[in-house]
Every structure is written in structure tokens, then in C-alpha cells.
Amino acid sequence: MNNPAPKTTLWKSAAMPLTETLGSDVSTEICIVGAGIAGMTTAYLLAREGRQVIVLDRDAIGSGETGHTTAHLANAVDDRFAEIERLHGEEGARICADSHSTAIDTIERIVREEKIDCDFERLDGYLFRGDGDPTVSLKDELEAAHRAGLRAVEMLPRAPLDSFDTGPCLRFPRQGQCHPLKYLSALADAIIRLGGHIYSGAHVEEIHGERPVVVRTSDGVTVTANAVVVATNSPINNLFAIHTKQAPYRSYVVGARVPRGSIPHGLYWDMLDPYHYVRLAEPADRGSEHEILVIGGEDRKTGDEENTDERFRQLEAWGRARFPMFERIDYHWSGQVMEPVDGVAFIGRNPADHPDIYVVTGDSGMGMTHGTIAGILITDLIMGRENPWEKLYDPSRITLRAAGTFLREGAAVVASLAKWFTAGEVESVDEIPPGSGAIVRRGLTKIAAYRDPDGVLHERRAACTHLGCVVAWNPNEQSWDCPCHGSRFDPYGRVLNGPAVGELKQIEED
């Protein structure tokens, strides 16, 4: 759920300067940048192989997008097997199905072997059409899933919900769910037990492809490693090669209180665009008479945040219309997903870079399984083992059949850059109320202006420090978001999410 990461005394405090813990020069076998599901799974699996591992993260473990996931563990991929087969062929679809299935099995095995209490549960998933008329029929998807090797997928007349009739649906057996932060907490303890080290408060600013690879932080610490894994949601060490092949979207979530037992446990997805996804979760007061119905969807391009409240209202309306036992909303939040143009994550060696630098990105709304796939695949690559998934997930790939999506997303980037020539959102900073932000034009410059709750105005240049796109105010997350490649900054301009590594510039800076 939307709770802060569980604490453990083994994690280094973000308040402690890294130099006081590590000194100024450190050497290790493997350095992993990013302490979300991909980074932590990779660290855990490599530590189990006996490799020396250091994990660096600017913030607390799970404080990035893993802390915002709804943790559906599914081999029913979001882009649908009919589309994956069109883009990558039958063999690509088969590898996609196999890798996501293996990821769920791997999470289950880790939960069992490490005795992790994270509400892990195997359960069925149900895909139904919704109220619209999707391009791909359920019959087409069933046949594509069977060709991909998921022979147990079957057509049912309806999902097992009494509150509304879904109509025909596909049942995907043995899917899963868990509490992602409890899972990460246990992984962190296991990594430490296996001899690894985890440091928060480590803001990585540079990664140089040398031998050994060099990682430098804003604290002046230099970490040298035989291999570096960049698992920062959107890579911070890459300007163009991958960022032109994926686009950032925000997905919205509400958590509603419902009577315990009133809805069968399962994963439920419709095929609308934007689509909706549903599961049940335990509330903070475990054992109470209610559960939390997690409803997500209404995805929109990052930077298009003017109607954030409307996104939540639409989710609530969709939920109340189908689940009349819906009592009240206890939680609401949003998360960012990176959508690759061809529906498959980018996992492997960083394009046109040192062969010992690896990246993980393009979660496509399936961060838990894609992150686990990354842990398995990158561990094999580092250990020198062949892996049949390598070609499908290769970050250097070019999927010609995805050219239309590539051009459409590229046009969106051009449109964002064109905003430098438009008027500001408000004529004067005096129009900005406390606790809010807006873009203001001042001569040839656009300003990201934020007025804090005390009425004090804070101004930064509105140019994202990655490639210069104009950021947009996100009122729900209270952040400045870049619509081009997904960088995010706090209200005062400090970087929250890559690929940008530097904060928004002061007005007087060039």
C-alpha cells in the first residue's frame, strides 16, 4: 500500500553523509544504483552467488516507484500477447510469458526460503472486455496466450464477482500479489546477512565506463566496481539511446474500504484504454472486519496533470458502479511507469557503453515482475551464463513494427520543447496560491514557481536538467514532472527521479 518503507537498523541512514561511512574511495565487485525491486532483487541474487555487492540510493529503500506499485504479480502482460506476438513474433511472446511466470515463481521461492511475511498470495487473474470494444478480442488473446505457452488460460462466461457481470473473460491461473515494501525490507536484511552493503543518502551523479567502472556521488565518494547496474526506474547514465524508445506515464490508484470477504480474492483487469486493474489488500489494522480494494488505472502521460482530481474521481466512480459494497476511500496516490514503444522492458548492457554497465528500465506497468526478471537476467550476464531471455530484453534492440508508436512519442517530446515559445500558465506569480506551483514566463525564460504553505515563493528555471524540456506542476504528488523522459523534481527543484541527476537551476544560472 502507500505506507513508508519498513525500517531496519541495517540500512544506513539518509541523514548520515556517505563520506563518514565509506570514506572517499571504495572498491567492490558489483555496484547497484537504485534500491527498488530491480536493484534489490539483483543485489540479493548476486549476493547469493557469493559476489561482493554495494547498493546505493539517494533515498530510503523502496521510496521510489516500487513504493507506489500495486504489486500485481502477473504473466498476463499489460500489452497483451496478441500485441507482443505482432511486435516480437511467437518466440518473443513465448519468452515474455516464460520470463514473467518465472519471476512470480522466483518471488514465491524467495518468500518461502527467507520466511518473508509480506502477504504473498497465489490467486487467479481475470481479463474482461469492459464497457468498450477493444481492438483485440478475448478469443484472439486466448489463442495468442496459448501459442505463448500459457495453455492453462481459459475462457469463462464471467469473472467470479457477484456485484457485476463482467461478461466473458479469460482466467489466468496462479498469478500473485504481495506487499512490496515488506518484501523489500526482508530482501534488504537478507542482502546484509549475505555480506552486502546498502547505503541510502547516496546521490549518484556520474557513472564512467572505465575498467573498473567508476561511480561518483554528490558527497565526493568514488566507488569502483567490476560491474555497475543502473536500476533507477529511468536510467541516469543515458542521454538518448533508451529514452527515445520509451515514454513516462502516471497511473492513478485509490484504496477503498470494503467488508472482509465481500469480494473474492483475485486480480481483475479490463481491456479499456485507459484500462483498470483491481486487487484486494490487507489494511494497516490487520485482522479487522474490512479489506482494502485497490483500484488503479486512468493512466495519462506524465506532465498532463491538470485534472489529477478528475482521475481519482473517475476511479472512484468506476469502482462504486461495480462494487456497491464500496464504503470509503482510505488511500489515493499515483505512480510513474515507463512505457517502452514495443511493450517489453529494457534489461541488459547499456547501449554504446562499457560492457560492464547494465541498465533496467521500461517496466510497462509490471515493475514487480520486470524487476525480478532483471535480477535473474543480469545476474546470469554478470556470472557469464547464457540466458534465453537476453535477446528479447536487449536495450539495444530496434523493433521496426513499433515505428508508429516511436514516432508518436517523439512528436510528444517535440511538442513539449515547443512550450518554450508559449505563454506561461499564469501571468504573475501573485496568482499562485500557497501549496501550489505554476509555470511563469519572464522575458525569454520560463520559471517553475512554487509558493509554499507559508506563502514564501520559490523559483527555479523550468528546464529539466536532462535535456531541457519544460517541466509541469503535478498537484497530486507536489512535484515538477518532465513530460519528455520522466524526470521529477520536488517543489524546490531537487531531483526525485532520473534520468536527470541535477536539480532545477537557479534563475541566475546559465
C-alpha positions as CSV (number, residue, x, y, z in Angstrom):
1,M,0.0,0.0,0.0
2,N,1.0,3.6,0.3
3,N,3.0,3.2,3.5
4,P,6.6,4.3,4.2
5,A,9.2,1.6,3.8
6,P,9.6,-0.6,6.9
7,K,12.7,0.4,9.0
8,T,15.7,-1.8,9.7
9,T,18.8,-0.9,11.7
10,L,20.9,-2.5,9.0
11,W,20.2,0.2,6.5
12,K,22.4,3.3,6.6
13,S,20.6,6.5,7.5
14,A,20.0,9.0,4.7
15,A,20.9,11.7,7.3
16,M,24.5,10.3,7.6
17,P,26.9,11.7,5.0
18,L,28.2,8.8,2.9
19,T,31.8,10.0,3.3
20,E,31.5,9.3,7.1
21,T,30.6,5.7,6.4
22,L,32.6,4.8,3.3
23,G,35.4,7.4,3.2
24,S,36.2,8.8,-0.2
25,D,37.3,5.8,-2.2
26,V,35.7,2.3,-2.2
27,S,36.1,-0.8,-4.3
28,T,33.6,-3.6,-4.8
29,E,32.8,-6.3,-7.3
30,I,29.2,-5.1,-8.1
31,C,27.7,-1.6,-7.5
32,I,24.0,-1.3,-7.9
33,V,22.4,2.1,-8.2
34,G,18.8,2.1,-7.1
35,A,17.1,0.3,-4.2
36,G,13.8,-0.6,-5.8
37,I,12.6,-4.1,-6.8
38,A,15.0,-4.4,-9.7
39,G,18.1,-3.3,-7.8
40,M,17.4,-5.2,-4.7
41,T,16.5,-8.4,-6.4
42,T,19.7,-8.2,-8.5
43,A,21.7,-7.5,-5.3
44,Y,20.1,-10.4,-3.5
45,L,20.7,-12.9,-6.3
46,L,24.3,-11.8,-6.8
47,A,25.0,-11.9,-3.1
48,R,23.7,-15.5,-3.1
49,E,26.2,-16.2,-5.8
50,G,28.9,-15.0,-3.3
51,R,29.6,-11.8,-5.1
52,Q,30.5,-8.6,-3.2
53,V,27.7,-6.1,-3.6
54,I,27.1,-2.5,-2.7
55,V,23.7,-0.8,-3.3
56,L,23.5,3.0,-3.5
57,D,20.3,5.0,-3.4
58,R,19.5,8.7,-2.9
59,D,16.6,7.9,-0.6
60,A,15.2,5.1,1.5
61,I,14.8,1.6,0.2
62,G,11.5,1.4,-1.8
63,S,10.9,5.2,-1.7
64,G,10.8,5.4,-5.4
65,E,8.3,3.8,-7.8
66,T,8.4,0.4,-6.0
67,G,6.8,2.2,-3.1
68,H,3.9,3.2,-5.4
69,T,3.2,-0.1,-7.1
70,T,0.0,-2.0,-6.6
71,A,2.1,-5.2,-6.8
72,H,0.2,-7.3,-9.2
73,L,2.4,-10.3,-10.0
74,A,1.1,-11.4,-13.4
75,N,2.2,-13.2,-16.5
76,A,-0.9,-11.7,-18.2
77,V,1.2,-8.9,-19.7
78,D,-0.3,-5.4,-19.9
79,D,0.3,-5.0,-23.6
80,R,-1.5,-8.4,-24.3
81,F,0.1,-11.4,-26.0
82,A,-1.5,-10.7,-29.3
83,E,0.4,-7.4,-29.5
84,I,3.6,-8.9,-28.1
85,E,3.4,-11.6,-30.8
86,R,2.8,-8.9,-33.5
87,L,5.9,-7.0,-32.4
88,H,8.3,-9.8,-31.4
89,G,6.9,-12.9,-33.1
90,E,5.7,-16.2,-31.5
91,E,9.1,-16.9,-29.9
92,G,9.3,-13.4,-28.4
93,A,5.8,-13.9,-26.9
94,R,6.8,-17.3,-25.6
95,I,9.9,-15.8,-23.9
96,C,7.8,-13.0,-22.5
97,A,5.3,-15.4,-20.9
98,D,8.1,-17.7,-19.6
99,S,10.0,-14.9,-18.0
100,H,7.1,-13.3,-16.2
101,S,5.9,-16.8,-15.0
102,T,9.5,-17.5,-13.8
103,A,9.5,-14.1,-12.0
104,I,6.4,-15.0,-10.0
105,D,7.9,-18.4,-9.1
106,T,11.1,-16.7,-8.1
107,I,9.3,-14.2,-5.7
108,E,7.4,-17.2,-4.2
109,R,10.6,-19.1,-3.7
110,I,12.4,-16.2,-2.1
111,V,9.4,-15.6,0.2
112,R,9.5,-19.3,1.2
113,E,13.2,-19.6,1.7
114,E,13.7,-16.3,3.5
115,K,10.4,-16.8,5.5
116,I,9.2,-13.4,4.5
117,D,5.8,-12.1,5.9
118,C,4.7,-9.9,3.0
119,D,1.1,-11.1,2.4
120,F,2.3,-13.1,-0.6
121,E,-0.7,-15.0,-2.2
122,R,-1.2,-17.1,-5.3
123,L,-4.5,-16.3,-6.9
124,D,-6.2,-16.3,-10.3
125,G,-6.4,-13.3,-12.6
126,Y,-9.3,-12.4,-14.8
127,L,-9.2,-10.3,-18.0
128,F,-12.5,-8.9,-19.3
129,R,-13.6,-6.5,-22.0
130,G,-15.1,-3.7,-20.1
131,D,-17.7,-1.4,-21.5
132,G,-15.9,-0.5,-24.7
133,D,-15.0,-2.5,-27.8
134,P,-11.3,-3.3,-27.6
135,T,-9.3,-3.8,-30.8
136,V,-8.1,-7.3,-29.7
137,S,-10.9,-9.8,-28.9
138,L,-10.7,-12.1,-26.0
139,K,-10.6,-15.0,-28.4
140,D,-7.6,-13.5,-30.2
141,E,-5.9,-13.0,-26.8
142,L,-6.7,-16.6,-25.7
143,E,-5.2,-18.0,-28.8
144,A,-2.1,-15.8,-28.5
145,A,-1.6,-16.8,-24.8
146,H,-1.8,-20.5,-25.8
147,R,0.8,-20.0,-28.5
148,A,3.0,-18.3,-25.9
149,G,2.8,-21.4,-23.8
150,L,0.2,-20.4,-21.3
151,R,-2.0,-23.5,-22.1
152,A,-3.9,-23.3,-18.8
153,V,-5.5,-19.9,-19.7
154,E,-9.2,-20.5,-20.3
155,M,-12.3,-18.6,-21.4
156,L,-15.1,-18.3,-18.8
157,P,-18.6,-16.8,-19.2
158,R,-17.8,-14.3,-16.4
159,A,-15.4,-13.5,-13.6
160,P,-16.4,-14.8,-10.1
161,L,-17.8,-11.4,-9.0
162,D,-21.4,-11.2,-7.7
163,S,-21.5,-7.4,-7.7
164,F,-21.4,-7.1,-11.5
165,D,-21.4,-9.2,-14.6
166,T,-18.1,-8.8,-16.4
167,G,-19.2,-10.8,-19.4
168,P,-16.8,-13.3,-21.0
169,C,-13.3,-13.2,-19.5
170,L,-10.0,-15.1,-19.6
171,R,-8.8,-16.8,-16.5
172,F,-5.0,-16.7,-15.9
173,P,-4.3,-19.2,-13.2
174,R,-1.6,-18.9,-10.5
175,Q,-0.9,-15.2,-10.6
176,G,0.2,-13.5,-7.4
177,Q,0.2,-10.4,-5.1
178,C,2.3,-9.2,-2.1
179,H,3.1,-6.2,0.0
180,P,6.1,-4.8,-2.0
181,L,7.7,-2.8,0.9
182,K,7.6,-5.7,3.3
183,Y,9.2,-7.8,0.6
184,L,11.9,-5.3,0.0
185,S,12.6,-4.9,3.7
186,A,13.2,-8.6,4.0
187,L,15.4,-8.6,0.9
188,A,17.5,-5.8,2.5
189,D,18.0,-7.9,5.6
190,A,19.0,-10.9,3.5
191,I,21.5,-8.9,1.4
192,I,23.2,-7.6,4.6
193,R,23.3,-11.1,6.0
194,L,24.9,-12.4,2.9
195,G,27.6,-9.7,3.2
196,G,26.2,-7.0,1.0
197,H,26.0,-3.3,1.9
198,I,23.2,-0.8,1.3
199,Y,23.6,3.0,1.6
200,S,20.8,5.5,1.3
201,G,21.6,9.2,1.1
202,A,23.9,8.3,-1.8
203,H,23.1,10.6,-4.7
204,V,24.9,9.2,-7.7
205,E,25.9,11.9,-10.2
206,E,28.4,10.2,-12.6
207,I,29.0,6.7,-14.0
208,H,32.1,6.3,-16.2
209,G,32.7,3.3,-18.3
210,E,36.3,2.6,-17.4
211,R,37.9,-0.6,-16.2
212,P,37.0,-0.8,-13.4
213,V,33.8,1.2,-13.8
214,V,33.7,4.4,-11.7
215,V,30.7,5.7,-9.8
216,R,30.8,9.1,-8.2
217,T,28.3,10.6,-5.7
218,S,27.5,14.2,-4.8
219,D,29.2,13.5,-1.4
220,G,32.5,13.1,-3.2
221,V,32.6,9.3,-2.8
222,T,34.1,7.3,-5.6
223,V,33.1,3.7,-6.0
224,T,35.0,1.5,-8.4
225,A,33.4,-1.8,-9.4
226,N,33.9,-4.7,-11.9
227,A,30.2,-4.2,-12.9
228,V,27.6,-1.5,-12.4
229,V,23.8,-2.0,-12.6
230,V,21.7,1.2,-13.0
231,A,18.2,0.4,-11.7
232,T,16.8,3.9,-11.2
233,N,13.4,3.5,-13.0
234,S,14.7,5.7,-15.8
235,P,18.5,5.4,-16.4
236,I,20.5,8.3,-15.1
237,N,23.6,7.4,-17.2
238,N,22.0,7.6,-20.6
239,L,21.0,10.7,-22.6
240,F,19.4,9.4,-25.8
241,A,19.7,5.7,-26.6
242,I,17.0,4.3,-24.4
243,H,15.0,7.5,-23.6
244,T,13.9,7.8,-27.2
245,K,12.4,4.3,-27.1
246,Q,10.1,4.8,-24.0
247,A,7.8,7.4,-22.5
248,P,6.7,8.2,-19.0
249,Y,3.1,7.7,-17.9
250,R,1.4,8.2,-14.5
251,S,-1.0,5.6,-13.2
252,Y,-3.5,6.5,-10.5
253,V,-4.7,4.4,-7.6
254,V,-7.4,4.6,-4.9
255,G,-7.7,2.2,-1.9
256,A,-11.3,1.8,-0.8
257,R,-12.6,0.1,2.4
258,V,-14.9,-2.9,1.7
259,P,-16.3,-5.6,4.1
260,R,-13.9,-8.5,4.5
261,G,-15.0,-11.5,2.3
262,S,-17.4,-9.4,0.2
263,I,-15.1,-9.7,-2.9
264,P,-13.3,-12.9,-4.0
265,H,-9.5,-12.5,-3.9
266,G,-8.1,-12.3,-7.4
267,L,-6.5,-9.9,-9.9
268,Y,-9.0,-8.3,-12.2
269,W,-8.3,-6.2,-15.4
270,D,-10.4,-4.7,-18.1
271,M,-9.4,-4.0,-21.7
272,L,-10.4,-0.4,-21.9
273,D,-7.9,2.4,-22.8
274,P,-7.0,3.7,-20.3
275,Y,-7.6,0.4,-18.6
276,H,-8.4,-0.5,-14.9
277,Y,-6.9,-3.1,-12.5
278,V,-8.2,-4.3,-9.2
279,R,-7.0,-6.4,-6.3
280,L,-7.6,-6.7,-2.5
281,A,-5.0,-5.9,0.2
282,E,-4.8,-6.1,4.0
283,P,-5.4,-2.8,5.8
284,A,-2.9,-1.4,8.3
285,D,-5.1,-2.8,11.1
286,R,-4.7,-6.4,10.1
287,G,-7.5,-8.7,11.2
288,S,-10.1,-6.0,11.1
289,E,-13.6,-6.6,9.6
290,H,-12.6,-4.9,6.3
291,E,-10.1,-5.1,3.5
292,I,-8.8,-2.6,1.0
293,L,-10.0,-2.7,-2.5
294,V,-7.1,-1.4,-4.6
295,I,-8.3,0.2,-7.9
296,G,-5.8,1.5,-10.4
297,G,-5.7,2.9,-13.9
298,E,-6.7,6.1,-15.7
299,D,-3.1,6.3,-17.0
300,R,-2.1,9.6,-18.5
301,K,1.2,10.9,-20.0
302,T,3.5,12.4,-17.3
303,G,3.2,16.2,-17.4
304,D,-0.6,16.1,-18.2
305,E,-1.6,16.7,-14.6
306,E,-4.1,19.5,-14.8
307,N,-7.1,17.2,-14.0
308,T,-5.5,15.0,-11.3
309,D,-8.6,15.1,-9.1
310,E,-10.7,14.1,-12.0
311,R,-8.5,10.9,-12.4
312,F,-9.3,9.9,-8.8
313,R,-13.0,10.8,-9.3
314,Q,-13.1,8.6,-12.3
315,L,-11.5,5.7,-10.5
316,E,-14.0,6.1,-7.6
317,A,-16.9,6.2,-10.0
318,W,-15.7,3.2,-11.9
319,G,-15.3,1.3,-8.6
320,R,-18.6,2.3,-7.0
321,A,-20.5,1.3,-10.1
322,R,-19.1,-2.2,-10.0
323,F,-18.6,-2.8,-6.3
324,P,-21.6,-1.5,-4.3
325,M,-20.0,-2.7,-1.0
326,F,-17.5,0.2,-1.5
327,E,-17.6,2.2,1.8
328,R,-15.0,5.0,1.6
329,I,-11.6,5.8,0.2
330,D,-8.7,5.4,2.7
331,Y,-5.8,5.9,0.3
332,H,-5.1,7.6,-3.0
333,W,-1.8,8.0,-4.8
334,S,-0.1,7.8,-8.2
335,G,3.0,6.2,-9.6
336,Q,5.1,6.5,-12.7
337,V,5.5,3.8,-15.3
338,M,7.9,3.8,-18.2
339,E,6.2,2.5,-21.4
340,P,8.6,1.1,-24.0
341,V,7.4,1.5,-27.6
342,D,7.4,-2.2,-28.1
343,G,5.8,-3.4,-24.8
344,V,8.9,-5.1,-23.4
345,A,11.4,-3.8,-20.8
346,F,15.0,-2.9,-21.5
347,I,17.2,-5.1,-19.4
348,G,20.9,-5.8,-20.1
349,R,24.1,-4.0,-21.2
350,N,23.7,-0.2,-21.7
351,P,23.8,0.6,-25.4
352,A,27.0,2.0,-26.8
353,D,28.6,1.9,-23.4
354,H,31.2,-0.1,-21.4
355,P,30.2,-3.8,-21.5
356,D,30.2,-4.0,-17.7
357,I,27.4,-1.3,-17.3
358,Y,23.9,-2.7,-17.2
359,V,20.5,-0.9,-17.2
360,V,17.0,-1.8,-16.2
361,T,14.0,0.3,-17.4
362,G,10.7,0.2,-19.3
363,D,8.7,-1.6,-16.6
364,S,5.5,-1.1,-18.7
365,G,3.3,-1.2,-15.6
366,M,4.7,-4.5,-14.5
367,G,7.5,-3.4,-12.3
368,M,7.4,-6.3,-9.8
369,T,7.8,-9.0,-12.4
370,H,10.0,-7.0,-14.8
371,G,12.3,-6.1,-11.8
372,T,12.6,-9.7,-10.9
373,I,13.3,-10.7,-14.5
374,A,16.1,-8.1,-14.4
375,G,17.6,-9.7,-11.3
376,I,17.6,-13.1,-12.9
377,L,18.9,-12.0,-16.3
378,I,21.5,-9.5,-15.2
379,T,22.8,-12.0,-12.6
380,D,23.3,-14.5,-15.4
381,L,25.0,-12.0,-17.6
382,I,27.4,-10.9,-14.8
383,M,28.1,-14.6,-13.9
384,G,28.9,-15.4,-17.6
385,R,25.9,-17.7,-18.1
386,E,23.7,-17.8,-21.2
387,N,20.1,-16.8,-20.7
388,P,17.5,-17.3,-23.4
389,W,15.8,-14.1,-22.5
390,E,18.8,-11.9,-23.3
391,K,17.8,-11.0,-26.9
392,L,14.2,-10.1,-26.2
393,Y,15.1,-7.7,-23.4
394,D,18.3,-6.3,-25.1
395,P,18.3,-2.5,-24.5
396,S,20.0,-2.0,-27.9
397,R,17.1,-3.6,-29.9
398,I,15.2,-1.8,-32.5
399,T,11.6,-3.1,-33.2
400,L,10.6,-1.9,-36.6
401,R,7.0,-2.8,-36.1
402,A,6.8,-0.3,-33.3
403,A,7.8,2.6,-35.5
404,G,4.4,4.2,-35.3
405,T,4.5,4.4,-31.5
406,F,8.1,5.6,-31.7
407,L,7.2,8.5,-34.0
408,R,4.1,9.4,-31.9
409,E,6.1,9.6,-28.7
410,G,8.8,11.5,-30.4
411,A,6.2,14.0,-31.6
412,A,5.1,14.5,-28.0
413,V,8.7,15.3,-27.0
414,V,8.9,17.9,-29.8
415,A,5.6,19.4,-28.6
416,S,7.0,19.7,-25.0
417,L,10.1,21.5,-26.3
418,A,7.8,23.9,-28.2
419,K,6.3,25.0,-24.9
420,W,9.4,27.3,-24.6
421,F,7.7,29.6,-27.1
422,T,4.2,29.7,-25.4
423,A,2.9,31.9,-22.7
424,G,3.1,31.0,-19.0
425,E,0.2,29.2,-17.2
426,V,-0.3,32.4,-15.1
427,E,0.6,36.0,-15.9
428,S,2.0,36.7,-12.5
429,V,3.3,34.7,-9.5
430,D,0.8,36.6,-7.4
431,E,-1.9,34.2,-8.9
432,I,-0.2,31.1,-7.4
433,P,-1.9,30.1,-4.1
434,P,0.0,28.7,-1.1
435,G,0.9,25.0,-1.6
436,S,0.8,25.2,-5.4
437,G,3.1,25.8,-8.4
438,A,2.8,27.1,-11.9
439,I,4.9,27.9,-15.0
440,V,5.5,31.7,-15.4
441,R,7.1,33.4,-18.5
442,R,9.6,36.1,-17.6
443,G,11.1,37.5,-20.8
444,L,12.8,34.7,-22.7
445,T,12.8,32.4,-19.7
446,K,10.2,30.1,-18.2
447,I,10.1,29.9,-14.4
448,A,8.9,27.0,-12.3
449,A,7.4,29.0,-9.4
450,Y,6.2,27.3,-6.2
451,R,4.5,29.1,-3.3
452,D,4.9,27.0,-0.1
453,P,2.2,26.7,2.6
454,D,3.6,29.7,4.4
455,G,3.3,31.8,1.3
456,V,7.0,32.0,0.6
457,L,7.8,31.9,-3.2
458,H,10.5,29.6,-4.6
459,E,11.6,30.0,-8.2
460,R,13.7,27.8,-10.5
461,R,14.3,27.6,-14.2
462,A,11.6,25.3,-15.7
463,A,14.1,23.4,-17.9
464,C,14.6,19.8,-17.0
465,T,18.3,19.2,-16.4
466,H,18.3,16.1,-18.5
467,L,17.5,17.5,-22.0
468,G,15.8,20.8,-21.4
469,C,12.1,20.0,-21.7
470,V,9.7,22.3,-19.8
471,V,8.6,20.7,-16.6
472,A,4.9,20.7,-15.4
473,W,3.4,21.0,-11.9
474,N,1.9,17.8,-10.5
475,P,-0.5,18.9,-7.8
476,N,-1.2,15.4,-6.5
477,E,2.5,14.5,-5.9
478,Q,3.5,18.1,-5.3
479,S,6.4,17.8,-7.8
480,W,7.7,19.2,-11.0
481,D,7.5,16.5,-13.7
482,C,9.2,16.3,-17.1
483,P,6.8,15.0,-19.8
484,C,9.6,14.0,-22.1
485,H,11.6,11.4,-20.3
486,G,10.1,11.2,-16.8
487,S,12.5,13.2,-14.6
488,R,10.8,14.5,-11.5
489,F,11.8,17.3,-9.0
490,D,10.4,18.3,-5.6
491,P,8.7,21.7,-5.3
492,Y,12.1,23.3,-4.6
493,G,13.7,21.9,-7.6
494,R,15.6,19.0,-6.0
495,V,15.7,15.9,-8.2
496,L,13.4,13.0,-7.2
497,N,13.6,10.7,-10.3
498,G,16.0,10.3,-13.2
499,P,17.2,10.5,-15.9
500,A,18.1,14.0,-14.6
501,V,20.8,13.9,-11.9
502,G,21.0,17.7,-11.2
503,E,18.4,19.9,-9.5
504,L,16.5,22.6,-11.5
505,K,18.8,25.6,-11.9
506,Q,18.6,28.8,-10.0
507,I,17.3,31.7,-12.0
508,E,20.6,33.4,-12.2
509,E,22.4,30.3,-13.6
510,D,23.1,29.9,-17.3
